[in-house]
């Protein structure tokens, strides 16, 4: 019969670039108890130092990656893992374990030979008190994130990174072989400009997009940015003026403001070079 759990189950997902991370865990509460280490009377706390912890309650906490990933700079193949921790006063060992079927705290069933990866991180003391165990993702970038584990007044951060650039380049090459549209050329060029890579290719793709689609304010906007990144400030200014003219016709005031700001920057660059 379904009934309320003392440690409620939760699931969270996070997209990082082109990859997805999923977490499934239960959230125990502190309830005025010391959570980590040793209590004042010498009795072990809820999670004693040096003992395996399932990072939750009930069944194993599970973390899934749909792409190969690096954890604290170390390779981990895509898949689903049980998440365990061996906490110590000055260092925590984070374990990604291949066997996800365990129930309970892990002490009876855990086999270190089934570990896929172990990394070490430094625990931090926080002023903010977290009553229920909380796992979440922060400092999101197109290829990286931090997994945050926070309970009571202790928090750790685990760095996660993906080779998003290689995945994106594979997609781009496939798109280029499949009769690309003007919009496809534009999106590729915009990605290259945002990442600061292959800028001459980006310029070529923008020129193709303009030839195919005609004059468009946001095509010229990115063309100007690429030219500015290449140091061709005179060309960047001309492309920006064109973008402003087209944006004004469509009442795109924000694009006008952005372009006018960039023109001032590039005019100063021309004076100083």
N, C-alpha and C positions, 0 to 999 in steps of 0.2 A: 504494500500500500504506500503510495507517495506520501512523504512527510517532510516538513522543513528540516534542513540540515544545519547543524551548528556551524559548519564551515561551508558556506554556499559555493556552488560550482559557478565558474565563469569561463567565457571564451572570448579572446580578442584576436583580431587580425590587423596586420600592418603591411601596407605596400611600401617597398623601398625601391625606387627606380622601376625596374621591370620584374622585380621579385616580390614574393609574398611570404610573410612569416605568420604562423598561427600559434597561439598559446591556449592550452586548456589546463585549468588548475582550480583547486578549491582554496577559499580564503579564510583561514582561521583568524580569530581575534585575540588580542592581547589580554583583555579582561583583567586589567590591573595586575597581571603577572609579569615577572621578568622573562623576557623572551630568549635572549642569547647569553650563553656563558654559564656563570655560577651565581647563585643567589647569595645574599649577604650571610646567610647561615651555613654556607658551604654546600648546600644541596644544588644539584644541577638544575638549570633553568629549563624552559620548554625545549629549547634547542641547545644542547650542551656543546661546548667546544670539542672538536675532534671527532664527533659522531656524525654519521651520514644523516642528511636531512632531505626529505622529498620535495622541499620548496612548496609546501602546501599541506594538504590533508587528504585522507581517504586514498583514492588511487593515485598512481604516479602522475606528476605534472608532466605534460607533453608539450614539446615544441617542434614545429614542423617548418621546413624550408623547401620551397619548390625549385630552388636553384642551388648549385654549389655555393658555399659561403666560407668566409674566413671569420673565425672567432678569436679576438685578440691577436690577429695576424696569422692564425694557424688554420689550415685547410680542414673543412668538414664537408663531406658529400651531402647532397640534397637528400631529404628524407625526414622521418619522424623519430624523435629521441625522447627518452625520459630524462628529465632535468633533475640532477642531484647536486647537493652542495656539502662539502666538508668545511664547516666554519671553524676558524681559529681566531684568536684575539686580534692578530695583526695581518692575517691573510686568509682568504677564502679560496678553496679549490672548487671550481665549477666543473661539473661532470655532465657530458652528453653521452647517454647510455643507450645501447642498442635495444635492450629488452624493455618494452613499454608496458608489459602486462602485469607488473608487480602491484600489489595492494599493501597498504601499510607503510611504515616508516622506512622500509628498505633494508633494515639490519639483517633480517633472516634470509632474504633472497638475493641481495646485491652480490654480483660477481664482477670484480674489477677487470676480468678478462673480456667482459662484454662492453667495456668502455670504448666509445668511438673517439673521444677527445677529452682531455683535461686541460684547463687553463687556470691561472692564478690571478686574482684581483685583490685590491686593497679595500677593506670595508671602511665606510665613512660614518661618523656620527652626525646626526642632523638635529636642528632645533625643532623642526616640524615633526610632531608625533603622528605615526600612521597606525591607527587601531587595527584594521584588518590588513593582512598581507596584500601587497599590491605589486603586480608586475606590469610594466608598461614600456613603451618605446618613446625615446626623445632624441633631440639633436638630429632630426631627419635630414638627410641629403639624398641626392639622386643615386648614390652608391653606398650609403652607410647609415648606421643608426646606433644608438645606445640602448641596450636592454637594461632597464632599471628594476632592481629588486629592493623594495622598501617595506620594512616592518618595524614597528615601534620606533626607536630613534636610530636605527641602523639602515644604511643604504649602500648598495654596491652598483657599479656600472660595468657592463660587459660590452665591449665594442664588437660590432657586427659589420661586415663589409661584403659587397658583391662586386663582381667584375661587370658592372653595368655597361661600361664603354664597349667591351667586346661583344656583349649581347646586342647592343644597339647597332654596332657596325655590321654585324651579321644580318640584322633586319634591313639595314640600309642597302646593303649589296643585293639582297633579294628584291627589294622594291625597285632598285635601279634596273634590274633585269626584266621587270614586268611592266613595260610600257608606262613609265611614270608620268603622272599628271603635273600640271603647274603647281598645284598645292603640295604634292609630294616633294618636288624640288625645293619649294619654299621651306617645308618642315625640316628637311635634311639640312638645309643651309642654316636655318635658325638654331638647330641643335648644335651644329659645328661652331657657330658663333658663340652660343652660350657656354660651350665647353672650352673655347679658345683653341680649337684644333682645326686643321685642314681648311684654313681660311681662303686659300686660293680656289679650292674646290667649291667652297660655299659661294664665292663670288660667281663662279661659272654657273652653278645651279640657279642662283637668283636671276642671272641674265637669261637663262633658259625659261624660267618661270615667267619673266616679264614678256618674253617673246611669245609665249604660248597663251598667256592670260590677258595681256594688255597691262596698262599702267594701274597699279594698285598701291594705295598709300602704305600698307603694312609691308609689302614687298620692298618698296623703296626704303622704308624705315630700317629693315634688317640689312639691306644693301649698304646703307650709310654706316651702320654699326660695324659691318665687316671692313669697309674701307677705312674707317677710323682705327680699327684694330691693326690694320696693315700699315698704318702711318700715312695713308694717302688722304690727308685732311681736306685738300681742295676738292677731291672727288666726293668725299663724305659730305661736305657742305652742299654741293650741288644736288646730291641724292636726297639730302634732308630737305632742301628747299622744294624739291619735287614732291616729297612726301607731305609737306605742309600744304601745298596747293591742293593736292588730292584729298587730304584729310579735311580741309576747310569746306570743300564741296559736299562732304558727307557729314558735316557737323561733328567731327570726331575731335572735340576740344582737348581731350587728354593727350592724344597723339600730337596735336599742335604744340602743346606745352612741353612735352618730352623732346620733340625735335628742336624747338627754339632753345631749350636749355643746352642741348648737345652742340648746336651751331656755335654758341658762345664759347664752349670748351675748345672746339676745333679751331675757331678763329684765334684764340689765344695760343694754341699749339703752332699755328702757322707763323704768328709773330715771333715766337721763341725759337723757331728753327730756320 
